[in-house]
């Protein structure tokens, strides 16, 4: 497989599809989404997108940008994102998609760490983006504007001999260190993600020029950027990107788009099941949904009500499709948090706490690698500027996922827990230590700790236990101040949804937070009603 991709890139594959299916729709924008983005509703064909990308590439090339440099994209799920991405890819540039929920401190880290040469931003981008870019000396331009001269004399790392090994994107993902890590993703990573999806076993495999995939997921995530886009490009399908998940219009968008496949996060089925049943619940053309984290108690009932299966899958930004595991067997073990069995191309090892292989039905950390002579095939290339973290993740020749799973005697895997200190809220990874570092700056805090509390809709919600410096002060005012601090400095979803005052935190002998003890305390306080609910205050800021 690796030799097959030797000279291929995302752009070359797109051009191949545009040549064979020029009039086939590549993108479809629903009227509700077009209204949000103030663009025209309707379809954009493969040939139209190819021409727009070629025109944009000519503009970028004149600015002196060189293959191997990086372009920041702050463009939401708009057509401009695809135009600039494909244009950049055709020139050998890598993209850094930006999460619009990031605040100043997060943007500063990402922009400086990634060494961007240029930021392409939508008109709706907040002023803080321009301020951060100005401090980092990174020019900011509009999606269709020509850039200033970006010529640089600084040396670039030597390009690999195979085009498929070059970097196509740098995606940032939360880690246990608190600072997001930049995952370098190659052309090969994207190409194989598309091929893996197209070639899923019957009856799930994709047909040529027939599929319509609708997704509410953002293009700064691996799921939409690699899986959704590349699957459609690889089968000449049509992608229907939404601006976000809107429960009230979701079913109408699915129906009117003609979607044959939809992507979901676990919170979505839970919300949809709360809506009143309707005769239009099965008024659609969906063959299956693809995602992860559906509430096991709702899984069977959802499929019975809406009339299509939800295929649960497991993957990470780091693994890509190189070690994706999906419940594609006829027996999908519905309602058991099962994500299927590994293909023969994927090797799996479950490692117990003592470092030994876990037995049948015994929980262990999921370790994965590619079978054959290239254990890294389809995976991320490395954590940018962090060889130590890359080596640690691949310790012993296996990629350590940090997820705790079980395997039964038939080879099926079941998700059980997360080993890493990560809070998983509505599909977003939140490093507890990152939130702690921001809130600990408040002068009225003696100590605090962040941990997860189970949430029926979101999987986990962020909770904060605080030891006040002055125990006579109004703790409610302190909670308000901490919530505002988090909302100002961090993405909205990272702000605590729960607060509580405690006299002390569970600590280790070296005075570090004892995470097991913290989790036990949070669970007890949640059960006893000892947490103050701030969830209604967490609001995502909409584009201006």
Order of alpha helices (4+ residues) and beta strands (2+ residues): alpha-beta-alpha-beta-alpha-beta-alpha-beta-alpha-beta-alpha-beta-beta-beta-alpha-beta-alpha-beta-alpha-beta-alpha-beta-alpha-beta-beta-beta-beta-beta-alpha-beta-beta-beta-beta-alpha-beta-beta-alpha-beta-alpha-beta
